[in-house]
Amino acid sequence: MRTAERSQVAEPGDDAGADDGAHRRRRARPRDDRRAAWLFLIPALAGFVIFYGYPTVRGIWYSLTDYNLLSAPAFVGGDNYARLVRDPQFWHSLAVTVYYVVVNIGSQLLLGLLLAALMHRLTRSVALRAMLLLPWLVPNVTVGLIWIWLLDADLGFVNHLLKALGLGTVGFFVSPEWAMPTIGMVNTWAYTGYTALLLYAGMLQIPPHLYESAALDGAGELRMFRSVTLPMLRPVLALVLVVSLIGSFQIFDTVAVAARGGGASSAIRVIYYFIYQHAFQYFHMGYASAAALLLALVLGVLTVVQMRLLRASRSDLA
Protein backbone atom coordinates (compact mmCIF):
# COMPACT_ATOMS: atom_id res chain seq x y z
CA MET A 1 0.00 0.00 0.00
CA ARG A 2 2.78 2.44 0.89
CA THR A 3 4.57 1.71 -2.39
CA ALA A 4 1.42 2.41 -4.35
CA GLU A 5 0.88 5.63 -2.41
CA ARG A 6 4.43 6.71 -3.14
CA SER A 7 3.95 6.08 -6.85
CA GLN A 8 0.70 7.98 -6.81
CA VAL A 9 2.32 10.92 -5.02
CA ALA A 10 5.31 10.98 -7.39
CA GLU A 11 3.24 11.07 -10.55
CA PRO A 12 2.27 14.77 -10.40
CA GLY A 13 5.90 15.75 -9.82
CA ASP A 14 6.99 13.70 -12.80
CA ASP A 15 4.44 15.41 -15.04
CA ALA A 16 5.64 18.82 -13.86
CA GLY A 17 9.26 17.88 -14.56
CA ALA A 18 8.37 16.61 -18.04
CA ASP A 19 6.46 19.83 -18.80
CA ASP A 20 9.39 21.91 -17.56
CA GLY A 21 11.84 19.96 -19.75
CA ALA A 22 9.65 20.38 -22.83
CA HIS A 23 9.34 24.10 -22.11
CA ARG A 24 13.14 24.38 -21.87
CA ARG A 25 13.58 22.52 -25.15
CA ARG A 26 11.14 24.89 -26.81
CA ARG A 27 13.03 27.87 -25.43
CA ALA A 28 16.39 26.46 -26.54
CA ARG A 29 15.20 25.87 -30.09
CA PRO A 30 16.57 28.67 -32.37
CA ARG A 31 14.10 30.99 -34.01
CA ASP A 32 13.37 30.46 -37.67
CA ASP A 33 14.01 33.88 -39.26
CA ARG A 34 13.74 32.73 -42.85
CA ARG A 35 10.35 34.31 -43.34
CA ALA A 36 11.58 37.69 -42.12
CA ALA A 37 14.70 37.36 -44.26
CA TRP A 38 12.62 36.71 -47.37
CA LEU A 39 10.50 39.76 -46.61
CA PHE A 40 13.64 41.89 -46.63
CA LEU A 41 15.00 40.20 -49.75
CA ILE A 42 11.84 40.46 -51.87
CA PRO A 43 12.28 44.19 -52.82
CA ALA A 44 15.90 43.62 -53.89
CA LEU A 45 15.01 40.45 -55.77
CA ALA A 46 12.10 42.19 -57.50
CA GLY A 47 14.38 45.04 -58.58
CA PHE A 48 16.98 42.56 -59.85
CA VAL A 49 14.43 40.59 -61.85
CA ILE A 50 12.79 43.71 -63.32
CA PHE A 51 15.93 45.68 -64.17
CA TYR A 52 18.47 42.91 -64.81
CA GLY A 53 16.88 39.50 -65.20
CA TYR A 54 14.08 40.39 -67.61
CA PRO A 55 16.26 42.65 -69.84
CA THR A 56 18.89 39.91 -70.00
CA VAL A 57 16.41 37.27 -71.10
CA ARG A 58 14.87 39.69 -73.60
CA GLY A 59 18.34 40.58 -74.92
CA ILE A 60 19.13 36.89 -75.44
CA TRP A 61 15.89 36.50 -77.37
CA TYR A 62 16.58 39.59 -79.51
CA SER A 63 20.07 38.29 -80.30
CA LEU A 64 18.43 35.31 -82.00
CA THR A 65 16.11 37.47 -84.13
CA ASP A 66 16.14 40.03 -86.91
CA TYR A 67 14.55 43.05 -85.21
CA ASN A 68 14.51 46.69 -86.36
CA LEU A 69 12.04 48.26 -83.86
CA LEU A 70 9.46 48.74 -86.63
CA SER A 71 8.33 45.16 -87.19
CA ALA A 72 7.94 42.05 -85.08
CA PRO A 73 11.17 40.14 -84.33
CA ALA A 74 11.82 37.32 -86.82
CA PHE A 75 13.71 34.33 -85.45
CA VAL A 76 17.01 33.73 -87.28
CA GLY A 77 18.83 31.47 -84.80
CA GLY A 78 22.59 31.99 -84.63
CA ASP A 79 22.86 34.08 -87.81
CA ASN A 80 23.69 37.25 -85.87
CA TYR A 81 26.56 35.53 -84.07
CA ALA A 82 27.89 34.04 -87.31
CA ARG A 83 27.72 37.48 -88.90
CA LEU A 84 29.59 39.01 -85.95
CA VAL A 85 32.43 36.52 -86.28
CA ARG A 86 32.84 37.50 -89.94
CA ASP A 87 32.43 41.27 -89.35
CA PRO A 88 35.81 43.08 -89.55
CA GLN A 89 34.30 46.20 -87.93
CA PHE A 90 33.38 44.18 -84.83
CA TRP A 91 36.94 42.89 -84.45
CA HIS A 92 38.35 46.35 -85.14
CA SER A 93 36.10 47.82 -82.43
CA LEU A 94 37.19 45.08 -80.03
CA ALA A 95 40.87 45.75 -80.82
CA VAL A 96 40.39 49.51 -80.29
CA THR A 97 38.70 48.78 -76.95
CA VAL A 98 41.51 46.48 -75.81
CA TYR A 99 44.05 49.17 -76.74
CA TYR A 100 42.11 51.73 -74.70
CA VAL A 101 41.81 49.31 -71.76
CA VAL A 102 45.57 48.75 -71.66
CA VAL A 103 46.32 52.49 -71.85
CA ASN A 104 43.63 53.48 -69.35
CA ILE A 105 44.23 50.79 -66.72
CA GLY A 106 48.01 51.09 -66.95
CA SER A 107 48.05 54.86 -66.50
CA GLN A 108 45.35 54.89 -63.83
CA LEU A 109 46.99 52.15 -61.78
CA LEU A 110 50.47 53.67 -61.88
CA LEU A 111 49.30 57.20 -61.05
CA GLY A 112 46.81 55.91 -58.47
CA LEU A 113 49.50 53.89 -56.69
CA LEU A 114 51.83 56.90 -56.69
CA LEU A 115 49.19 59.27 -55.28
CA ALA A 116 47.98 56.73 -52.70
CA ALA A 117 51.54 56.02 -51.51
CA LEU A 118 52.29 59.74 -51.21
CA MET A 119 49.11 60.32 -49.19
CA HIS A 120 49.81 57.30 -47.00
CA ARG A 121 53.45 58.09 -46.24
CA LEU A 122 53.49 61.90 -46.37
CA THR A 123 50.09 63.46 -45.72
CA ARG A 124 46.56 62.37 -44.85
CA SER A 125 44.84 65.64 -45.63
CA VAL A 126 41.06 65.44 -46.04
CA ALA A 127 41.14 68.47 -48.35
CA LEU A 128 43.59 66.70 -50.67
CA ARG A 129 41.36 63.64 -50.81
CA ALA A 130 38.36 65.80 -51.67
CA MET A 131 40.32 67.49 -54.47
CA LEU A 132 41.33 64.12 -55.91
CA LEU A 133 37.69 63.04 -56.00
CA LEU A 134 36.37 66.15 -57.75
CA PRO A 135 37.11 65.05 -61.36
CA TRP A 136 35.36 61.72 -60.71
CA LEU A 137 32.21 63.59 -59.63
CA VAL A 138 31.97 65.51 -62.92
CA PRO A 139 29.66 63.79 -65.48
CA ASN A 140 31.50 62.05 -68.32
CA VAL A 141 29.78 64.14 -71.00
CA THR A 142 30.90 67.33 -69.28
CA VAL A 143 34.45 65.99 -68.99
CA GLY A 144 34.47 65.19 -72.71
CA LEU A 145 33.19 68.65 -73.68
CA ILE A 146 35.71 70.43 -71.45
CA TRP A 147 38.65 68.56 -72.95
CA ILE A 148 37.38 68.96 -76.51
CA TRP A 149 37.42 72.73 -75.97
CA LEU A 150 40.83 72.66 -74.30
CA LEU A 151 42.38 70.46 -77.03
CA ASP A 152 40.68 72.03 -80.07
CA ALA A 153 43.13 72.44 -82.97
CA ASP A 154 42.08 76.05 -83.65
CA LEU A 155 40.71 77.52 -80.42
CA GLY A 156 42.01 75.21 -77.70
CA PHE A 157 44.24 76.51 -74.94
CA VAL A 158 46.65 73.55 -75.22
CA ASN A 159 47.29 74.13 -78.93
CA HIS A 160 47.75 77.86 -78.35
CA LEU A 161 50.38 76.93 -75.76
CA LEU A 162 52.07 74.55 -78.21
CA LYS A 163 52.11 77.30 -80.84
CA ALA A 164 53.71 79.68 -78.38
CA LEU A 165 56.42 77.12 -77.74
CA GLY A 166 56.99 76.69 -81.47
CA LEU A 167 55.82 73.05 -81.54
CA GLY A 168 52.86 73.45 -83.91
CA THR A 169 49.29 72.32 -83.41
CA VAL A 170 48.12 68.76 -82.82
CA GLY A 171 44.70 67.40 -83.77
CA PHE A 172 44.23 65.47 -80.57
CA PHE A 173 40.72 64.17 -81.32
CA VAL A 174 40.96 64.38 -85.12
CA SER A 175 44.21 62.56 -85.74
CA PRO A 176 43.85 58.73 -85.87
CA GLU A 177 47.19 58.41 -84.07
CA TRP A 178 46.27 60.78 -81.23
CA ALA A 179 42.53 60.19 -80.83
CA MET A 180 42.49 57.07 -78.65
CA PRO A 181 45.51 58.02 -76.47
CA THR A 182 43.82 61.38 -75.90
CA ILE A 183 40.59 59.73 -74.76
CA GLY A 184 42.65 57.49 -72.50
CA MET A 185 44.36 60.56 -71.03
CA VAL A 186 41.01 62.30 -70.47
CA ASN A 187 39.52 59.35 -68.61
CA THR A 188 42.73 58.83 -66.66
CA TRP A 189 42.41 62.43 -65.45
CA ALA A 190 38.78 61.79 -64.49
CA TYR A 191 39.18 58.47 -62.66
CA THR A 192 42.69 58.41 -61.20
CA GLY A 193 41.57 60.21 -58.03
CA TYR A 194 38.91 57.59 -57.34
CA THR A 195 41.39 54.77 -57.97
CA ALA A 196 43.93 56.44 -55.68
CA LEU A 197 41.39 56.70 -52.85
CA LEU A 198 40.53 52.98 -53.15
CA LEU A 199 44.21 52.08 -52.97
CA TYR A 200 44.77 54.54 -50.14
CA ALA A 201 41.94 52.92 -48.15
CA GLY A 202 43.64 49.56 -48.65
CA MET A 203 46.99 50.96 -47.47
CA LEU A 204 45.38 52.19 -44.25
CA GLN A 205 44.56 48.56 -43.39
CA ILE A 206 48.24 47.52 -43.46
CA PRO A 207 49.57 47.17 -39.88
CA PRO A 208 52.02 50.02 -39.10
CA HIS A 209 54.42 47.69 -37.27
CA LEU A 210 55.37 46.12 -40.61
CA TYR A 211 56.75 49.45 -41.80
CA GLU A 212 58.49 49.97 -38.45
CA SER A 213 60.15 46.56 -38.67
CA ALA A 214 61.23 47.21 -42.26
CA ALA A 215 62.65 50.62 -41.29
CA LEU A 216 64.63 49.03 -38.44
CA ASP A 217 66.08 46.58 -40.96
CA GLY A 218 67.30 49.53 -43.03
CA ALA A 219 64.70 49.39 -45.82
CA GLY A 220 64.03 52.61 -47.71
CA GLU A 221 60.69 53.87 -48.97
CA LEU A 222 60.99 52.13 -52.34
CA ARG A 223 61.97 48.83 -50.73
CA MET A 224 59.09 49.07 -48.25
CA PHE A 225 56.68 49.85 -51.07
CA ARG A 226 57.87 46.85 -53.07
CA SER A 227 58.20 44.37 -50.18
CA VAL A 228 55.45 45.46 -47.80
CA THR A 229 52.84 47.66 -49.48
CA LEU A 230 52.32 45.79 -52.75
CA PRO A 231 52.06 42.25 -51.27
CA MET A 232 49.67 43.40 -48.53
CA LEU A 233 47.63 45.45 -51.01
CA ARG A 234 46.95 42.49 -53.34
CA PRO A 235 43.20 42.02 -52.50
CA VAL A 236 42.51 45.72 -53.03
CA LEU A 237 44.56 45.72 -56.23
CA ALA A 238 42.46 42.81 -57.49
CA LEU A 239 39.27 44.77 -56.77
CA VAL A 240 40.62 47.89 -58.50
CA LEU A 241 41.75 45.92 -61.55
CA VAL A 242 38.43 44.13 -61.94
CA VAL A 243 36.38 47.34 -61.53
CA SER A 244 38.71 49.24 -63.89
CA LEU A 245 38.59 46.47 -66.48
CA ILE A 246 34.80 46.37 -66.58
CA GLY A 247 34.53 50.17 -66.56
CA SER A 248 37.13 50.55 -69.32
CA PHE A 249 35.34 48.08 -71.58
CA GLN A 250 32.17 50.12 -71.04
CA ILE A 251 33.67 53.41 -72.24
CA PHE A 252 31.07 55.29 -74.26
CA ASP A 253 30.31 58.86 -73.17
CA THR A 254 33.69 60.41 -73.98
CA VAL A 255 33.86 58.55 -77.30
CA ALA A 256 30.35 59.66 -78.28
CA VAL A 257 31.13 63.30 -77.46
CA ALA A 258 34.43 63.15 -79.36
CA ALA A 259 32.80 61.51 -82.40
CA ARG A 260 30.03 64.12 -82.47
CA GLY A 261 32.67 66.81 -82.18
CA GLY A 262 34.39 65.69 -85.37
CA GLY A 263 36.76 63.11 -83.93
CA ALA A 264 38.34 60.28 -85.91
CA SER A 265 35.32 57.98 -85.62
CA SER A 266 37.04 54.87 -86.96
CA ALA A 267 40.02 55.20 -84.63
CA ILE A 268 37.83 55.65 -81.53
CA ARG A 269 34.97 53.29 -82.37
CA VAL A 270 35.04 51.17 -79.23
CA ILE A 271 32.78 48.16 -78.80
CA TYR A 272 30.08 50.10 -76.90
CA TYR A 273 29.94 52.70 -79.66
CA PHE A 274 29.73 49.89 -82.22
CA ILE A 275 26.73 48.45 -80.34
CA TYR A 276 25.11 51.88 -80.05
CA GLN A 277 25.46 52.58 -83.78
CA HIS A 278 23.92 49.28 -84.83
CA ALA A 279 21.10 49.56 -82.30
CA PHE A 280 20.03 53.21 -82.54
CA GLN A 281 21.45 54.48 -85.83
CA TYR A 282 21.05 51.46 -88.11
CA PHE A 283 18.21 49.86 -86.06
CA HIS A 284 19.80 46.40 -86.13
CA MET A 285 18.61 45.54 -82.63
CA GLY A 286 19.15 41.80 -82.97
CA TYR A 287 22.69 42.26 -84.23
CA ALA A 288 23.48 44.78 -81.47
CA SER A 289 22.06 42.41 -78.84
CA ALA A 290 24.31 39.62 -80.06
CA ALA A 291 27.35 41.92 -79.83
CA ALA A 292 26.34 42.99 -76.31
CA LEU A 293 26.01 39.37 -75.16
CA LEU A 294 29.40 38.48 -76.60
CA LEU A 295 30.89 41.47 -74.77
CA ALA A 296 29.27 40.32 -71.51
CA LEU A 297 30.73 36.84 -72.04
CA VAL A 298 34.22 38.27 -72.67
CA LEU A 299 34.00 40.43 -69.53
CA GLY A 300 32.85 37.46 -67.45
CA VAL A 301 35.75 35.31 -68.61
CA LEU A 302 38.31 38.08 -68.07
CA THR A 303 36.94 38.81 -64.59
CA VAL A 304 37.16 35.15 -63.52
CA VAL A 305 40.69 34.86 -64.90
CA GLN A 306 41.76 38.02 -63.07
CA MET A 307 40.25 36.87 -59.79
CA ARG A 308 41.98 33.49 -60.06
CA LEU A 309 45.38 34.89 -61.05
CA LEU A 310 45.35 37.54 -58.33
CA ARG A 311 43.90 35.17 -55.70
CA ALA A 312 41.47 37.92 -54.74
CA SER A 313 39.56 35.76 -52.25
CA ARG A 314 42.66 35.39 -50.04
CA SER A 315 43.90 38.31 -47.99
CA ASP A 316 47.42 38.74 -46.64
CA LEU A 317 46.03 41.05 -43.94
CA ALA A 318 44.50 38.18 -41.96
Helices and strands as residue ranges (DSSP letters): H 2-28, H 34-48, I 49-53, H 54-63, E 65-66, E 74-75, H 79-86, H 88-121, H 126-137, H 140-150, H 157-164, H 176-204, H 208-216, H 221-224, I 225-229, H 230-232, H 234-249, H 253-260, H 271-276, I 277-281, H 285-310
